[in-house]
């Protein structure tokens, strides 16, 4: 999963944000697709740094 996330190209961020927003019936973040695309980009950056350093990532959500 880390490597898949790290490999997401810039041109797919908006599409993925839109798909996430559509799949979240209760809008757990109350976020717009553009906001979710930004979040995906931030998570992608974390995944890239972890991969470059040979580390794993662990995400925790209290939602």
N, C-alpha and C positions, 0 to 999 in steps of 0.2 A: 504494500500500500504506500509506503514511504516513497519508493521509486516511481510509482505511477503518479502520485501527486507531484513529485519533483519534476516530472516530465511534461506537465500540462503546459501547452504553449499559450502565449499571450492571447492569441486570436480565439481561444476557446473559453476564456474567462467569463465573458458576458453570457455566452450560451449556457455555461454551467450554472451561473448565478440564476438565470431564468428558469432552468430546469429544477433547481433546488427550491426556488420560490413556489413553483407550481406544485411540487411534490409535498410541500409542507402545508397541509390543509388548515392547520391551526396557526400557521405563521409563528413558529416558536420564537423567532427573533423579531417579528414585526418589521422585518427588513425588506427593502426593495431589492430586486435582482442586482442592481448596480452595487449596493452595499454588500450583498453576498459575494459578488465577483471580487470585491476588494478583500473580503475575508479569505476567499479561496487563494488569492494572490499572496496574502500574508502567510497562510498555512503552507503554500508552495515554497515560499522562501525558507521557512523553518525546515521543511522536508529536504530542500536542496542543501542547506547547511549541514544537516544531520548526515545526509548521504556522503557529502564531501569529507566529513570527519569520521566516517565509518561508524556512526552512532545510530541508534534506533530512536523513534519518537513515540511518545505516549501522550495522548490527549485525554483530558478529563473535562467533563461537563457536569455542572450541577443542575442543568435543566431537566 
